[in-house]
Amino acid sequence: MISRNFKNVLVVSIGFLSLFTAYGGLQSLQSSLNAEQGMGVASLSVIYASIIVSSMFLPPIMIKNLGCKWTIVVGMGCYVSYSLGNLYPGWYTLIPTSVILGLGGSPLWSAKCTYLTIAGNTQAAKEGKKGSDVINMYFGIFFFIFQSSAVWGNLMSSLIFGQDTNIADIPEEQLQTCGAADCGLNISSNSTTIRPEQKLVWTLVGAYIGVGVLAMLIISIFLDNIDQQQTTEFREQREPFCHTFLATFRLLKDWRLLTLIPLTMYSGFEQSFLSGEYTKNYVTCALGIHFVGFVMMSFGAANSLSSFLFGRLARYTGRAALFFLAALINLGSIIALLLWRPDPDQLPVFFVFPILWGVADAVWQTQTNALYGVLFPRDKEAAFANYRMWESLGFVIAFAYSTFLCLEYKLYIVLAVLVLSMITYPIVEWHEYKNPTPPIEQGHSSEQKKVLEKSEKDLIAQTQL
């Protein structure tokens, strides 16, 4: 029999898999599908700008009043609204729904991270294990299932758009403009990025809306409300609004969080480069928009498998070794992308880069999330809100300069942030090695410890909200 906490981790993971099958597929296509006046990239920039705003105050307020479960459900509803906006894409539909998605995005992810951390600490205390090891494993399982959403969402887009009768061969003069050798700012006007037939777009977006609604139903029906007692206590002993509102900013007094900002922002830079720049300047430019899904599937598959592997491997190798492995992979990929001229005859190469990027991204996602959970066990909501805020700032900056900086300079920026991250991150890791943060379960009262000895069905979270 699997434990109740493990069952909940699977439910959260499958819910996010369903939701991001839709959103991940749409994000990969925005720079190519809605290329007119940079509308698609602009909508992505608005999404992450809104996430920054919501990160400042919404996660602690929503999680403490609604609990993790219902915060996740509300956040998922905000994501579905963006799919609805893509039925009839325009400035008046994409931008408002991007704002709605962004406002729900930070509470959604913060609630997920808080939920997994609570489940990990509870299970670790029950089994007498180290909290960080169980949290690492749970995040690895989550990202193993969640990252496969890139496979299914992009498979749907490639299969549906592959039915388009307007697919044409790529002219030789256009191939000369692909990759970092050319600036890459004029690709959106080329013939290969013309929108597929409207009925195919409606079919795809309709399918994405369906799986988004399914995600909400999965969480609503099957996920246990493990922090219900803390939520009830918070409502009964309500803190001043300003205290909850400023929780995210108060944590910025911790030098460890400030030192992790470059690493957290890099996560936004590297993800936005693959979904916004690689798909447009390499894949769509040289192969056509119908290949975007297939190429991004390889990223999702590599990311998913690597997340599961690294989640379990971290207990033996430690976080630092995995972070430096990811940095080396990204460093080599960036240098190669600067030198490579995309050619349709080199089809396997188009898949090699997303696979390598997926392996590295698995480390950035699983280990950075787990690191925040280990460093800030008593301020989980504020810590993960900060994580989402700084990662989103990386997305916003990258999408903002997407329409006016040449591809070569974009690669140099990603490289610079990577190097800075690898200078600042070891400082925090070394401090944690010398002065380990005590797990949340230490110092609990004898009455609280008795709860852990009850049957599993009666377990509640042993972490403070």
GUZARO-77942 format. One record per residue (C-alpha): chain; y, z, x; residue in one letter; residue number from 1. Coordinates in Angstrom, 1 decimal, always signed. Layout:
N
TORTOR mol      y      z      x type seq
TORTOR   A      Y      Z      X    A NUM
...
REM end
This chain:
465
TORTOR mol      y      z      x type seq
TORTOR   A   +0.0   +0.0   +0.0    M   1
TORTOR   A   +3.5   -0.9   +1.3    I   2
TORTOR   A   +6.1   +1.9   +1.2    S   3
TORTOR   A   +8.7   +1.9   -1.5    R   4
TORTOR   A  +11.4   +1.4   +1.1    N   5
TORTOR   A   +9.6   -1.6   +2.5    F   6
TORTOR   A   +9.3   -3.1   -1.0    K   7
TORTOR   A  +13.1   -2.7   -1.5    N   8
TORTOR   A  +13.7   -4.4   +1.8    V   9
TORTOR   A  +11.6   -7.4   +0.6    L  10
TORTOR   A  +13.5   -7.5   -2.7    V  11
TORTOR   A  +16.9   -7.5   -1.0    V  12
TORTOR   A  +15.7  -10.2   +1.4    S  13
TORTOR   A  +14.3  -12.5   -1.3    I  14
TORTOR   A  +17.5  -12.0   -3.4    G  15
TORTOR   A  +19.7  -13.1   -0.4    F  16
TORTOR   A  +17.3  -15.9   +0.3    L  17
TORTOR   A  +17.8  -17.3   -3.1    S  18
TORTOR   A  +21.6  -16.8   -3.1    L  19
TORTOR   A  +22.1  -18.4   +0.3    F  20
TORTOR   A  +19.8  -21.3   -0.3    T  21
TORTOR   A  +22.8  -22.4   -2.5    A  22
TORTOR   A  +25.7  -21.2   -0.4    Y  23
TORTOR   A  +24.3  -22.1   +3.0    G  24
TORTOR   A  +23.6  -25.7   +1.8    G  25
TORTOR   A  +27.1  -26.0   +0.4    L  26
TORTOR   A  +28.7  -24.6   +3.6    Q  27
TORTOR   A  +26.8  -27.1   +5.8    S  28
TORTOR   A  +28.1  -30.0   +3.7    L  29
TORTOR   A  +31.8  -29.0   +3.1    Q  30
TORTOR   A  +33.2  -30.6   +6.3    S  31
TORTOR   A  +31.4  -33.9   +5.3    S  32
TORTOR   A  +31.1  -33.9   +1.5    L  33
TORTOR   A  +34.7  -32.7   +0.7    N  34
TORTOR   A  +36.4  -34.3   +3.8    A  35
TORTOR   A  +39.4  -35.6   +1.9    E  36
TORTOR   A  +42.5  -33.9   +3.3    Q  37
TORTOR   A  +40.2  -31.4   +5.0    G  38
TORTOR   A  +39.6  -29.8   +1.6    M  39
TORTOR   A  +36.1  -28.6   +2.4    G  40
TORTOR   A  +37.0  -26.9   +5.6    V  41
TORTOR   A  +40.2  -25.5   +4.0    A  42
TORTOR   A  +38.0  -23.9   +1.3    S  43
TORTOR   A  +35.8  -22.3   +3.9    L  44
TORTOR   A  +38.8  -20.9   +5.7    S  45
TORTOR   A  +40.1  -19.4   +2.5    V  46
TORTOR   A  +36.7  -17.8   +1.9    I  47
TORTOR   A  +36.7  -16.0   +5.2    Y  48
TORTOR   A  +40.4  -15.1   +4.9    A  49
TORTOR   A  +39.6  -13.5   +1.5    S  50
TORTOR   A  +36.7  -11.7   +3.1    I  51
TORTOR   A  +39.1  -10.2   +5.6    I  52
TORTOR   A  +41.3   -8.9   +2.8    V  53
TORTOR   A  +38.4   -7.5   +0.8    S  54
TORTOR   A  +36.9   -5.9   +4.0    S  55
TORTOR   A  +40.1   -3.7   +4.3    M  56
TORTOR   A  +39.5   -1.7   +1.1    F  57
TORTOR   A  +36.8   -3.0   -1.4    L  58
TORTOR   A  +33.4   -2.1   +0.2    P  59
TORTOR   A  +33.8   +1.7   +0.3    P  60
TORTOR   A  +35.4   +1.7   -3.2    I  61
TORTOR   A  +32.7   -0.5   -4.8    M  62
TORTOR   A  +29.7   +1.0   -3.0    I  63
TORTOR   A  +30.8   +4.6   -3.8    K  64
TORTOR   A  +31.5   +3.8   -7.4    N  65
TORTOR   A  +28.8   +1.3   -8.3    L  66
TORTOR   A  +26.2   +2.1   -5.7    G  67
TORTOR   A  +24.6   -0.5   -3.3    C  68
TORTOR   A  +22.4   -2.2   -5.9    K  69
TORTOR   A  +25.2   -3.1   -8.4    W  70
TORTOR   A  +27.7   -3.9   -5.7    T  71
TORTOR   A  +25.1   -6.5   -4.5    I  72
TORTOR   A  +24.8   -8.0   -8.0    V  73
TORTOR   A  +28.6   -8.3   -8.5    V  74
TORTOR   A  +29.0   -9.8   -5.1    G  75
TORTOR   A  +26.3  -12.4   -5.9    M  76
TORTOR   A  +28.2  -13.4   -9.0    G  77
TORTOR   A  +31.2  -14.1   -6.9    C  78
TORTOR   A  +29.1  -16.5   -4.8    Y  79
TORTOR   A  +27.8  -18.3   -7.8    V  80
TORTOR   A  +31.4  -19.0   -8.9    S  81
TORTOR   A  +31.9  -21.1   -5.7    Y  82
TORTOR   A  +28.9  -23.3   -6.7    S  83
TORTOR   A  +30.6  -23.8  -10.1    L  84
TORTOR   A  +33.8  -24.9   -8.3    G  85
TORTOR   A  +31.9  -27.6   -6.4    N  86
TORTOR   A  +30.8  -29.3   -9.7    L  87
TORTOR   A  +34.3  -30.8   -9.8    Y  88
TORTOR   A  +35.7  -30.3   -6.3    P  89
TORTOR   A  +39.5  -30.3   -6.0    G  90
TORTOR   A  +42.2  -28.0   -4.7    W  91
TORTOR   A  +42.5  -26.3   -8.1    Y  92
TORTOR   A  +38.7  -25.6   -8.4    T  93
TORTOR   A  +37.6  -24.9   -4.8    L  94
TORTOR   A  +40.5  -22.7   -3.6    I  95
TORTOR   A  +40.4  -20.2   -6.5    P  96
TORTOR   A  +36.6  -19.9   -6.4    T  97
TORTOR   A  +36.8  -19.6   -2.6    S  98
TORTOR   A  +39.1  -16.5   -3.1    V  99
TORTOR   A  +36.7  -15.0   -5.7    I 100
TORTOR   A  +33.7  -15.6   -3.3    L 101
TORTOR   A  +35.7  -14.0   -0.4    G 102
TORTOR   A  +36.6  -10.9   -2.4    L 103
TORTOR   A  +32.9  -10.4   -3.3    G 104
TORTOR   A  +31.6  -11.3   +0.1    G 105
TORTOR   A  +32.5   -8.2   +2.1    S 106
TORTOR   A  +31.2   -5.7   -0.5    P 107
TORTOR   A  +28.0   -7.8   -0.9    L 108
TORTOR   A  +27.2   -7.7   +2.9    W 109
TORTOR   A  +28.4   -4.1   +3.4    S 110
TORTOR   A  +26.2   -2.9   +0.5    A 111
TORTOR   A  +23.2   -4.8   +1.9    K 112
TORTOR   A  +23.7   -3.3   +5.4    C 113
TORTOR   A  +24.2   +0.2   +4.0    T 114
TORTOR   A  +21.1   -0.2   +1.8    Y 115
TORTOR   A  +18.9   -1.2   +4.7    L 116
TORTOR   A  +20.3   +1.5   +6.9    T 117
TORTOR   A  +19.7   +4.2   +4.2    I 118
TORTOR   A  +16.1   +2.8   +3.7    A 119
TORTOR   A  +15.5   +2.7   +7.4    G 120
TORTOR   A  +16.7   +6.3   +8.0    N 121
TORTOR   A  +14.7   +7.6   +5.0    T 122
TORTOR   A  +11.5   +5.9   +6.1    Q 123
TORTOR   A  +12.0   +7.0   +9.7    A 124
TORTOR   A  +12.5  +10.6   +8.7    A 125
TORTOR   A   +9.4  +10.5   +6.4    K 126
TORTOR   A   +7.2   +9.0   +9.2    E 127
TORTOR   A   +8.7  +11.0  +12.1    G 128
TORTOR   A   +9.9   +7.9  +13.8    K 129
TORTOR   A  +13.2   +7.0  +15.6    K 130
TORTOR   A  +15.8   +5.9  +13.0    G 131
TORTOR   A  +17.1   +3.0  +15.1    S 132
TORTOR   A  +13.6   +1.5  +15.5    D 133
TORTOR   A  +13.0   +1.4  +11.8    V 134
TORTOR   A  +16.5   +0.0  +11.1    I 135
TORTOR   A  +15.9   -2.7  +13.7    N 136
TORTOR   A  +12.6   -3.6  +12.1    M 137
TORTOR   A  +14.1   -3.7   +8.6    Y 138
TORTOR   A  +17.0   -5.9   +9.7    F 139
TORTOR   A  +14.6   -8.2  +11.5    G 140
TORTOR   A  +12.5   -8.6   +8.4    I 141
TORTOR   A  +15.6   -9.2   +6.3    F 142
TORTOR   A  +16.9  -11.9   +8.6    F 143
TORTOR   A  +13.5  -13.5   +8.9    F 144
TORTOR   A  +13.4  -14.1   +5.2    I 145
TORTOR   A  +17.1  -14.6   +4.7    F 146
TORTOR   A  +17.7  -17.2   +7.4    Q 147
TORTOR   A  +14.9  -19.4   +6.0    S 148
TORTOR   A  +17.4  -20.1   +3.2    S 149
TORTOR   A  +18.9  -22.7   +5.6    A 150
TORTOR   A  +15.6  -24.5   +5.4    V 151
TORTOR   A  +15.4  -24.7   +1.6    W 152
TORTOR   A  +19.1  -25.2   +0.9    G 153
TORTOR   A  +19.3  -28.1   +3.4    N 154
TORTOR   A  +16.0  -29.5   +2.4    L 155
TORTOR   A  +17.3  -29.8   -1.2    M 156
TORTOR   A  +20.5  -31.6   +0.0    S 157
TORTOR   A  +18.7  -34.1   +2.2    S 158
TORTOR   A  +16.0  -34.9   -0.4    L 159
TORTOR   A  +18.6  -35.4   -3.1    I 160
TORTOR   A  +21.2  -37.3   -1.0    F 161
TORTOR   A  +18.4  -39.4   +0.5    G 162
TORTOR   A  +18.1  -41.1   -2.9    Q 163
TORTOR   A  +21.6  -42.5   -2.5    D 164
TORTOR   A  +21.6  -46.3   -2.6    T 165
TORTOR   A  +24.9  -46.5   -0.6    N 166
TORTOR   A  +23.4  -45.4   +2.8    I 167
TORTOR   A  +24.5  -47.8   +5.5    A 168
TORTOR   A  +23.9  -48.3   +9.2    D 169
TORTOR   A  +26.3  -46.7  +11.7    I 170
TORTOR   A  +28.5  -49.3  +13.3    P 171
TORTOR   A  +28.7  -49.2  +17.1    E 172
TORTOR   A  +32.4  -48.6  +17.2    E 173
TORTOR   A  +31.9  -45.4  +15.2    Q 174
TORTOR   A  +29.2  -44.1  +17.6    L 175
TORTOR   A  +31.8  -44.3  +20.4    Q 176
TORTOR   A  +33.9  -41.6  +18.5    T 177
TORTOR   A  +31.0  -39.1  +18.1    C 178
TORTOR   A  +30.6  -36.0  +20.2    G 179
TORTOR   A  +33.0  -34.2  +22.6    A 180
TORTOR   A  +33.8  -37.4  +24.6    A 181
TORTOR   A  +36.2  -38.4  +21.8    D 182
TORTOR   A  +38.7  -36.1  +20.0    C 183
TORTOR   A  +36.7  -36.2  +16.8    G 184
TORTOR   A  +39.6  -35.7  +14.4    L 185
TORTOR   A  +39.3  -39.1  +12.7    N 186
TORTOR   A  +35.7  -39.0  +11.7    I 187
TORTOR   A  +36.4  -38.0   +8.1    S 188
TORTOR   A  +37.9  -41.4   +7.4    S 189
TORTOR   A  +34.8  -43.3   +8.5    N 190
TORTOR   A  +32.4  -44.9   +6.0    S 191
TORTOR   A  +29.4  -42.6   +6.6    T 192
TORTOR   A  +31.2  -39.6   +5.2    T 193
TORTOR   A  +31.9  -41.2   +1.8    I 194
TORTOR   A  +30.7  -38.9   -0.9    R 195
TORTOR   A  +27.2  -39.7   -2.3    P 196
TORTOR   A  +26.9  -40.8   -5.9    E 197
TORTOR   A  +28.5  -38.3   -8.3    Q 198
TORTOR   A  +25.3  -37.8  -10.3    K 199
TORTOR   A  +23.5  -36.8   -7.1    L 200
TORTOR   A  +26.2  -34.3   -6.3    V 201
TORTOR   A  +25.9  -32.8   -9.8    W 202
TORTOR   A  +22.1  -32.6   -9.5    T 203
TORTOR   A  +22.4  -30.7   -6.1    L 204
TORTOR   A  +25.2  -28.3   -7.2    V 205
TORTOR   A  +23.3  -27.6  -10.5    G 206
TORTOR   A  +20.2  -26.7   -8.6    A 207
TORTOR   A  +22.3  -24.4   -6.4    Y 208
TORTOR   A  +23.8  -22.7   -9.4    I 209
TORTOR   A  +20.3  -22.1  -10.8    G 210
TORTOR   A  +19.0  -20.4   -7.6    V 211
TORTOR   A  +22.2  -18.3   -7.4    G 212
TORTOR   A  +21.7  -16.9  -10.9    V 213
TORTOR   A  +18.0  -16.3  -10.0    L 214
TORTOR   A  +19.1  -14.1   -7.1    A 215
TORTOR   A  +21.2  -11.9   -9.4    M 216
TORTOR   A  +18.2  -11.4  -11.7    L 217
TORTOR   A  +15.9  -10.5   -8.9    I 218
TORTOR   A  +18.2   -7.8   -7.6    I 219
TORTOR   A  +19.0   -6.5  -11.1    S 220
TORTOR   A  +15.4   -6.2  -12.2    I 221
TORTOR   A  +13.4   -5.3   -9.1    F 222
TORTOR   A  +15.7   -3.4   -6.7    L 223
TORTOR   A  +15.5   +0.5   -6.7    D 224
TORTOR   A  +18.9   +2.3   -7.0    N 225
TORTOR   A  +18.1   +4.5   -3.9    I 226
TORTOR   A  +21.7   +5.8   -3.6    D 227
TORTOR   A  +22.1   +6.7   -7.2    Q 228
TORTOR   A  +22.5  +10.5   -6.6    Q 229
TORTOR   A  +25.2  +10.0   -4.0    Q 230
TORTOR   A  +27.1   +7.6   -6.3    T 231
TORTOR   A  +26.9  +10.1   -9.2    T 232
TORTOR   A  +28.1  +12.9   -6.9    E 233
TORTOR   A  +31.0  +10.7   -5.7    F 234
TORTOR   A  +32.2  +10.0   -9.3    R 235
TORTOR   A  +32.0  +13.7  -10.1    E 236
TORTOR   A  +33.8  +14.8   -6.9    Q 237
TORTOR   A  +36.2  +11.8   -6.6    R 238
TORTOR   A  +38.0  +11.5   -3.3    E 239
TORTOR   A  +41.7  +10.5   -3.3    P 240
TORTOR   A  +42.0   +6.7   -3.7    F 241
TORTOR   A  +44.0   +6.4   -0.4    C 242
TORTOR   A  +41.2   +8.2   +1.4    H 243
TORTOR   A  +38.6   +5.7   +0.3    T 244
TORTOR   A  +41.1   +2.8   +0.7    F 245
TORTOR   A  +41.8   +3.6   +4.3    L 246
TORTOR   A  +38.2   +4.3   +5.4    A 247
TORTOR   A  +37.8   +0.9   +7.0    T 248
TORTOR   A  +41.0   +1.4   +9.1    F 249
TORTOR   A  +40.3   +5.0  +10.0    R 250
TORTOR   A  +37.2   +3.9  +11.9    L 251
TORTOR   A  +39.4   +1.7  +14.1    L 252
TORTOR   A  +40.3   +4.9  +15.9    K 253
TORTOR   A  +36.8   +4.8  +17.5    D 254
TORTOR   A  +37.1   +2.9  +20.8    W 255
TORTOR   A  +33.5   +1.7  +20.5    R 256
TORTOR   A  +34.4   -0.3  +17.4    L 257
TORTOR   A  +37.4   -1.8  +19.1    L 258
TORTOR   A  +35.4   -2.7  +22.1    T 259
TORTOR   A  +32.8   -4.5  +19.8    L 260
TORTOR   A  +35.5   -6.7  +18.2    I 261
TORTOR   A  +35.0   -9.7  +20.6    P 262
TORTOR   A  +31.2   -9.7  +20.0    L 263
TORTOR   A  +31.7   -9.4  +16.3    T 264
TORTOR   A  +34.3  -12.3  +16.2    M 265
TORTOR   A  +32.0  -14.4  +18.3    Y 266
TORTOR   A  +29.4  -14.3  +15.5    S 267
TORTOR   A  +32.0  -16.0  +13.3    G 268
TORTOR   A  +33.0  -18.6  +16.0    F 269
TORTOR   A  +29.4  -19.7  +16.8    E 270
TORTOR   A  +28.3  -20.0  +13.1    Q 271
TORTOR   A  +31.4  -21.9  +12.1    S 272
TORTOR   A  +31.0  -24.3  +15.0    F 273
TORTOR   A  +27.5  -25.3  +14.0    L 274
TORTOR   A  +28.2  -25.6  +10.3    S 275
TORTOR   A  +31.6  -27.2  +10.6    G 276
TORTOR   A  +31.8  -29.1  +13.9    E 277
TORTOR   A  +28.2  -30.0  +14.9    Y 278
TORTOR   A  +27.3  -31.2  +11.4    T 279
TORTOR   A  +30.4  -33.5  +11.2    K 280
TORTOR   A  +31.0  -34.6  +14.8    N 281
TORTOR   A  +27.4  -35.1  +15.9    Y 282
TORTOR   A  +25.1  -35.4  +12.9    V 283
TORTOR   A  +27.2  -37.1  +10.2    T 284
TORTOR   A  +29.0  -39.2  +12.7    C 285
TORTOR   A  +25.9  -40.7  +14.4    A 286
TORTOR   A  +23.2  -40.4  +11.7    L 287
TORTOR   A  +24.9  -40.0   +8.3    G 288
TORTOR   A  +25.4  -37.2   +5.8    I 289
TORTOR   A  +21.9  -37.4   +4.5    H 290
TORTOR   A  +20.6  -36.2   +7.9    F 291
TORTOR   A  +22.7  -33.0   +7.8    V 292
TORTOR   A  +20.2  -31.1   +5.7    G 293
TORTOR   A  +17.2  -32.1   +7.9    F 294
TORTOR   A  +19.0  -31.1  +11.1    V 295
TORTOR   A  +20.2  -27.7   +9.7    M 296
TORTOR   A  +16.7  -27.0   +8.5    M 297
TORTOR   A  +15.6  -26.8  +12.1    S 298
TORTOR   A  +18.3  -24.2  +12.7    F 299
TORTOR   A  +17.2  -22.2   +9.7    G 300
TORTOR   A  +13.5  -22.3  +10.7    A 301
TORTOR   A  +14.2  -21.2  +14.3    A 302
TORTOR   A  +16.7  -18.5  +13.1    N 303
TORTOR   A  +14.2  -17.1  +10.6    S 304
TORTOR   A  +11.3  -16.9  +13.0    L 305
TORTOR   A  +13.4  -15.6  +15.9    S 306
TORTOR   A  +14.9  -12.9  +13.6    S 307
TORTOR   A  +11.5  -11.5  +12.8    F 308
TORTOR   A  +10.4  -11.7  +16.4    L 309
TORTOR   A  +13.6  -10.0  +17.8    F 310
TORTOR   A  +13.6   -7.3  +15.2    G 311
TORTOR   A  +10.2   -6.2  +16.5    R 312
TORTOR   A  +10.8   -7.0  +20.2    L 313
TORTOR   A  +14.0   -4.9  +20.4    A 314
TORTOR   A  +12.1   -1.6  +20.6    R 315
TORTOR   A  +10.4   -2.8  +23.8    Y 316
TORTOR   A  +13.1   -4.8  +25.5    T 317
TORTOR   A  +16.2   -3.0  +24.2    G 318
TORTOR   A  +19.2   -4.7  +22.7    R 319
TORTOR   A  +21.0   -5.6  +25.9    A 320
TORTOR   A  +18.3   -8.0  +27.1    A 321
TORTOR   A  +18.3   -9.8  +23.9    L 322
TORTOR   A  +22.1  -10.1  +23.8    F 323
TORTOR   A  +22.1  -11.6  +27.3    F 324
TORTOR   A  +19.3  -14.0  +26.4    L 325
TORTOR   A  +21.3  -15.3  +23.4    A 326
TORTOR   A  +24.4  -15.6  +25.7    A 327
TORTOR   A  +22.5  -17.7  +28.2    L 328
TORTOR   A  +21.1  -20.0  +25.4    I 329
TORTOR   A  +24.6  -20.5  +23.9    N 330
TORTOR   A  +26.2  -21.1  +27.3    L 331
TORTOR   A  +23.7  -23.8  +28.2    G 332
TORTOR   A  +24.0  -25.4  +24.8    S 333
TORTOR   A  +27.8  -25.5  +25.0    I 334
TORTOR   A  +27.8  -27.2  +28.4    I 335
TORTOR   A  +25.2  -29.7  +27.2    A 336
TORTOR   A  +27.3  -30.5  +24.0    L 337
TORTOR   A  +30.3  -31.1  +26.2    L 338
TORTOR   A  +28.4  -33.7  +28.2    L 339
TORTOR   A  +26.1  -35.4  +25.6    W 340
TORTOR   A  +27.1  -38.6  +23.8    R 341
TORTOR   A  +25.2  -38.7  +20.4    P 342
TORTOR   A  +23.0  -41.7  +20.0    D 343
TORTOR   A  +20.8  -42.4  +16.9    P 344
TORTOR   A  +18.0  -43.5  +19.3    D 345
TORTOR   A  +17.8  -39.9  +20.7    Q 346
TORTOR   A  +16.9  -38.4  +17.3    L 347
TORTOR   A  +14.9  -35.4  +18.7    P 348
TORTOR   A  +18.0  -34.2  +20.6    V 349
TORTOR   A  +19.9  -33.8  +17.3    F 350
TORTOR   A  +17.3  -31.1  +16.4    F 351
TORTOR   A  +17.1  -29.4  +19.8    V 352
TORTOR   A  +20.6  -28.0  +19.7    F 353
TORTOR   A  +20.3  -26.4  +16.2    P 354
TORTOR   A  +16.9  -24.9  +17.2    I 355
TORTOR   A  +18.4  -23.3  +20.3    L 356
TORTOR   A  +21.5  -22.2  +18.3    W 357
TORTOR   A  +19.2  -20.7  +15.7    G 358
TORTOR   A  +17.3  -18.6  +18.3    V 359
TORTOR   A  +20.6  -17.3  +19.7    A 360
TORTOR   A  +22.1  -16.6  +16.3    D 361
TORTOR   A  +19.1  -14.6  +15.4    A 362
TORTOR   A  +20.0  -12.1  +18.1    V 363
TORTOR   A  +23.7  -12.0  +17.2    W 364
TORTOR   A  +22.8  -11.3  +13.5    Q 365
TORTOR   A  +19.9   -8.8  +13.8    T 366
TORTOR   A  +21.1   -6.9  +16.8    Q 367
TORTOR   A  +24.8   -6.7  +16.0    T 368
TORTOR   A  +24.0   -5.4  +12.5    N 369
TORTOR   A  +21.5   -2.9  +13.8    A 370
TORTOR   A  +24.0   -1.8  +16.6    L 371
TORTOR   A  +26.6   -1.0  +13.9    Y 372
TORTOR   A  +24.0   +1.0  +12.0    G 373
TORTOR   A  +23.0   +3.0  +15.0    V 374
TORTOR   A  +26.6   +3.7  +16.3    L 375
TORTOR   A  +28.1   +4.7  +13.0    F 376
TORTOR   A  +25.4   +6.3  +10.9    P 377
TORTOR   A  +27.9   +8.6   +9.1    R 378
TORTOR   A  +30.4   +5.8   +8.3    D 379
TORTOR   A  +28.1   +3.0   +7.4    K 380
TORTOR   A  +30.3   +1.5   +4.6    E 381
TORTOR   A  +33.4   +1.4   +6.7    A 382
TORTOR   A  +31.5   +0.2   +9.8    A 383
TORTOR   A  +29.9   -2.7   +8.1    F 384
TORTOR   A  +33.2   -3.5   +6.3    A 385
TORTOR   A  +34.7   -3.7   +9.8    N 386
TORTOR   A  +31.8   -5.9  +11.0    Y 387
TORTOR   A  +32.4   -8.3   +8.1    R 388
TORTOR   A  +36.2   -8.3   +8.6    M 389
TORTOR   A  +36.1   -9.1  +12.3    W 390
TORTOR   A  +33.3  -11.7  +11.9    E 391
TORTOR   A  +35.3  -13.3   +9.1    S 392
TORTOR   A  +38.4  -13.4  +11.3    L 393
TORTOR   A  +36.3  -15.5  +13.8    G 394
TORTOR   A  +35.4  -17.9  +10.9    F 395
TORTOR   A  +39.0  -18.1   +9.7    V 396
TORTOR   A  +40.4  -18.9  +13.2    I 397
TORTOR   A  +37.7  -21.5  +13.8    A 398
TORTOR   A  +38.1  -23.3  +10.5    F 399
TORTOR   A  +41.9  -23.1  +10.7    A 400
TORTOR   A  +42.1  -25.1  +14.0    Y 401
TORTOR   A  +39.2  -27.4  +12.9    S 402
TORTOR   A  +41.5  -30.0  +11.5    T 403
TORTOR   A  +43.9  -30.4  +14.5    F 404
TORTOR   A  +42.2  -29.4  +17.7    L 405
TORTOR   A  +39.9  -31.8  +19.6    C 406
TORTOR   A  +36.2  -31.0  +19.7    L 407
TORTOR   A  +36.3  -30.5  +23.5    E 408
TORTOR   A  +38.9  -27.7  +23.1    Y 409
TORTOR   A  +36.9  -26.1  +20.3    K 410
TORTOR   A  +33.9  -25.8  +22.6    L 411
TORTOR   A  +36.0  -24.3  +25.3    Y 412
TORTOR   A  +37.3  -21.7  +22.8    I 413
TORTOR   A  +33.7  -20.7  +21.7    V 414
TORTOR   A  +32.8  -20.5  +25.4    L 415
TORTOR   A  +35.8  -18.2  +26.2    A 416
TORTOR   A  +35.0  -15.8  +23.3    V 417
TORTOR   A  +31.3  -15.7  +24.4    L 418
TORTOR   A  +32.3  -14.7  +28.0    V 419
TORTOR   A  +34.7  -12.0  +26.7    L 420
TORTOR   A  +32.0  -10.6  +24.5    S 421
TORTOR   A  +29.6  -10.3  +27.4    M 422
TORTOR   A  +32.2   -8.4  +29.3    I 423
TORTOR   A  +33.1   -5.9  +26.6    T 424
TORTOR   A  +29.7   -5.4  +24.9    Y 425
TORTOR   A  +27.9   -3.8  +27.9    P 426
TORTOR   A  +30.5   -1.0  +28.0    I 427
TORTOR   A  +29.5   +0.2  +24.5    V 428
TORTOR   A  +25.8   -0.2  +25.3    E 429
TORTOR   A  +26.1   +1.8  +28.5    W 430
TORTOR   A  +28.0   +4.6  +26.7    H 431
TORTOR   A  +25.3   +4.7  +24.0    E 432
TORTOR   A  +22.6   +4.8  +26.7    Y 433
TORTOR   A  +24.3   +7.8  +28.4    K 434
TORTOR   A  +25.4   +9.5  +25.2    N 435
TORTOR   A  +23.1   +8.6  +22.3    P 436
TORTOR   A  +24.6   +8.9  +18.8    T 437
TORTOR   A  +22.5  +11.5  +16.9    P 438
TORTOR   A  +20.6  +10.1  +13.9    P 439
TORTOR   A  +21.9  +11.0  +10.5    I 440
TORTOR   A  +18.8  +13.0   +9.7    E 441
TORTOR   A  +19.5  +15.5  +12.5    Q 442
TORTOR   A  +21.3  +18.7  +11.3    G 443
TORTOR   A  +20.2  +18.4   +7.7    H 444
TORTOR   A  +19.6  +21.5   +5.7    S 445
TORTOR   A  +16.1  +22.8   +5.1    S 446
TORTOR   A  +16.5  +22.0   +1.4    E 447
TORTOR   A  +17.3  +18.3   +2.3    Q 448
TORTOR   A  +14.3  +18.2   +4.6    K 449
TORTOR   A  +12.0  +19.4   +1.8    K 450
TORTOR   A  +13.0  +16.3   -0.2    V 451
TORTOR   A  +11.5  +14.1   +2.5    L 452
TORTOR   A   +8.2  +15.8   +2.1    E 453
TORTOR   A   +8.0  +14.9   -1.6    K 454
TORTOR   A   +5.9  +12.0   -2.9    S 455
TORTOR   A   +7.4   +8.7   -2.0    E 456
TORTOR   A   +8.4   +7.8   -5.6    K 457
TORTOR   A  +10.8  +10.8   -5.5    D 458
TORTOR   A  +12.5   +9.9   -2.3    L 459
TORTOR   A  +16.3   +9.6   -2.3    I 460
TORTOR   A  +18.6   +8.5   +0.5    A 461
TORTOR   A  +19.3  +11.2   +3.1    Q 462
TORTOR   A  +22.5   +9.7   +4.3    T 463
TORTOR   A  +26.0  +10.7   +3.2    Q 464
TORTOR   A  +28.1   +8.3   +1.2    L 465
REM end
